[in-house]
Amino acid sequence: VQLVESGGGLVQPGGSLRLSCVASGFTFSVYAMSWYRQAPGKERELVATISSGGRSTNYADSVKGRFTISRDNAKKTVTLQMNSLKPEDTAVYYCYTRRQSVDNWGQGTQVTVSS
């Protein structure tokens, strides 16, 4: 299993970023996918989850209405569109899936929101 994130960077408050995660090594279309984030000195937290077929999504209260998770099963990609970014969104963002009782994480991509 391999999960490779991209799209992080430095953005001003109020700006937008689009994170992508490309999966390989497993049958992507049958597993739910999630994005987590970890800020310095804080625990890793769940940001958003999307069901295997993409019909169901869930978000942390802190990002509802600003972030959108989506997936393309043909391209084995899950995306996190982040709008109206705030300084408190600064963190390393990780792609995640649980497959056969095993947690699988990407390497993470840094998102920094600062003026």
C-alpha positions in Angstrom: 0.0 0.0 0.0 1.3 3.4 -0.9 -0.3 6.8 -0.4 1.4 9.9 -1.8 0.1 13.3 -0.9 0.8 16.6 -2.7 -0.5 20.1 -2.9 0.6 21.6 0.4 2.3 25.0 0.7 2.2 28.5 2.1 -1.0 30.4 1.7 -2.4 33.6 3.2 -5.4 33.6 5.5 -8.6 33.4 3.5 -6.8 31.6 0.7 -7.3 28.1 -0.8 -5.3 25.0 -1.4 -6.1 21.6 -3.0 -4.5 18.5 -1.6 -4.3 15.3 -3.5 -3.5 11.7 -2.5 -2.7 9.1 -5.1 -3.1 5.5 -3.9 -1.5 2.3 -5.2 -1.0 -1.3 -4.1 -4.6 -2.0 -3.1 -8.2 -2.0 -4.5 -8.8 1.7 -3.9 -12.5 1.7 -4.7 -13.6 -0.6 -1.9 -12.1 1.4 1.0 -13.1 4.6 2.8 -10.4 7.3 2.7 -9.6 10.0 5.2 -7.5 13.1 5.7 -5.9 13.8 9.0 -3.8 16.6 10.2 -1.3 17.2 12.9 -0.2 20.7 14.1 3.0 21.2 16.1 2.6 20.0 19.7 -0.9 18.6 19.1 -2.3 15.2 18.5 -3.2 14.0 15.0 -6.9 14.8 14.3 -9.4 13.5 11.8 -10.3 16.2 9.2 -12.6 14.4 6.8 -13.7 11.0 5.6 -15.3 9.8 2.4 -17.0 6.4 1.8 -15.7 3.9 -0.7 -18.2 5.0 -3.4 -18.0 8.7 -2.5 -21.6 9.1 -1.5 -21.0 9.7 2.2 -18.7 12.3 3.7 -18.0 13.5 7.2 -16.0 16.5 8.5 -14.6 17.8 11.7 -16.6 20.7 13.0 -13.7 23.0 12.7 -13.6 22.6 8.9 -17.3 22.1 8.0 -18.4 24.5 5.2 -14.8 25.3 4.3 -13.2 21.9 3.3 -14.5 19.4 0.7 -13.3 15.8 0.4 -13.8 14.0 -2.9 -12.5 11.0 -4.7 -12.0 9.6 -8.2 -11.9 5.8 -8.1 -10.8 5.5 -11.7 -7.7 7.6 -10.9 -7.3 6.2 -7.4 -7.1 9.7 -6.0 -8.7 11.4 -3.0 -8.7 15.2 -2.8 -9.2 17.8 -0.1 -10.3 21.2 -1.3 -9.6 23.7 1.4 -11.1 27.2 1.2 -11.2 30.1 3.6 -8.1 28.9 5.3 -7.2 30.1 8.8 -3.9 30.2 10.6 -5.2 27.4 12.8 -5.4 25.1 9.8 -1.6 25.1 9.7 -0.5 21.5 10.1 0.9 18.5 8.3 -1.9 16.8 6.4 -2.0 13.0 6.0 -3.9 10.7 3.7 -5.2 7.6 5.5 -7.0 4.3 5.0 -7.6 1.3 7.1 -7.2 -2.0 5.2 -7.5 -5.4 6.7 -7.1 -4.1 10.2 -3.9 -2.2 9.2 -3.5 1.6 9.3 -1.9 3.0 6.2 -0.6 6.6 6.1 1.0 8.8 3.5 4.2 10.7 4.2 2.2 14.0 4.8 2.2 17.4 3.2 2.8 20.7 5.0 0.1 23.4 4.9 1.1 26.7 6.4 -1.5 29.5 6.6 0.2 32.8 7.4 0.4 36.4 6.3 
